[in-house]
Amino acid sequence: MNPKQHGGGPKTKIENNFDFLIQQKIQQKPDILLCELCQYLKSKTGVKVSISTMYRTLKKLNISRKKKYLCFGTGERRC
């Protein structure tokens, strides 16, 4: 008796044609936060993704993000 093959898990919500939108937005605003990228993608495509999904997409595209959680000087969260 052989074990069953793994199903591979769910497909990503971010399609390859969305990669260009994400890269373009990062070029326009290099210090954009992951949550802002998620909101941007939803406004442009209607696809809602989690911060984790956006992080994995950026990693796949070899784009590194700096950790900046608060607005400079205000101490307020941006997302």
C-alpha positions as CSV (number, residue, x, y, z in Angstrom):
1,M,0.0,0.0,0.0
2,N,1.5,3.4,-1.1
3,P,0.7,6.7,0.6
4,K,-1.5,9.2,-1.3
5,Q,0.2,12.2,-2.9
6,H,-0.1,15.5,-1.2
7,G,-2.7,17.8,-2.8
8,G,-0.3,20.8,-2.9
9,G,-2.4,23.2,-0.8
10,P,-4.6,26.1,-1.9
11,K,-3.6,28.3,-4.9
12,T,-2.4,31.8,-4.2
13,K,-4.9,34.6,-4.6
14,I,-2.2,36.8,-6.2
15,E,-2.0,36.0,-9.8
16,N,1.1,36.6,-11.9
17,N,-0.5,39.6,-13.7
18,F,-0.8,41.3,-10.3
19,D,3.0,41.1,-9.8
20,F,3.4,44.1,-12.1
21,L,0.9,46.2,-10.1
22,I,2.8,45.4,-6.9
23,Q,6.2,46.2,-8.3
24,Q,4.9,49.4,-9.9
25,K,3.4,50.6,-6.6
26,I,6.6,49.9,-4.7
27,Q,8.6,51.9,-7.3
28,Q,6.2,54.8,-6.7
29,K,6.3,54.5,-3.0
30,P,9.3,52.6,-1.7
31,D,8.4,52.8,2.0
32,I,4.9,51.4,1.5
33,L,3.8,49.0,4.2
34,L,2.6,45.5,3.6
35,C,-0.9,46.4,4.8
36,E,-1.0,49.3,2.4
37,L,0.0,47.0,-0.4
38,C,-2.9,44.7,0.5
39,Q,-5.3,47.6,0.5
40,Y,-3.9,48.9,-2.8
41,L,-4.3,45.5,-4.4
42,K,-7.9,45.2,-3.2
43,S,-8.7,48.6,-4.6
44,K,-7.2,47.8,-8.0
45,T,-8.3,44.2,-8.4
46,G,-11.0,43.5,-5.8
47,V,-8.8,40.6,-4.4
48,K,-8.4,40.8,-0.7
49,V,-5.1,39.2,0.6
50,S,-3.5,38.9,4.0
51,I,-0.3,40.5,5.0
52,S,1.3,37.0,5.0
53,T,0.3,36.4,1.4
54,M,1.7,39.8,0.4
55,Y,4.9,39.0,2.2
56,R,5.3,35.7,0.4
57,T,4.6,37.4,-2.9
58,L,7.3,40.0,-2.3
59,K,9.7,37.2,-1.2
60,K,8.9,35.4,-4.5
61,L,9.7,38.6,-6.4
62,N,13.0,39.0,-4.5
63,I,11.8,42.3,-3.0
64,S,12.8,43.0,0.6
65,R,10.8,45.2,2.9
66,K,12.0,47.3,5.8
67,K,10.2,47.0,9.0
68,K,8.5,50.4,9.6
69,Y,5.3,50.2,11.6
70,L,4.7,53.7,12.8
71,C,4.5,57.0,11.1
72,F,7.6,59.0,11.7
73,G,7.2,61.4,14.6
74,T,3.5,60.8,15.2
75,G,3.7,57.4,16.8
76,E,0.4,56.4,15.1
77,R,0.0,53.2,13.1
78,R,-0.5,53.7,9.4
79,C,-2.7,50.6,8.9
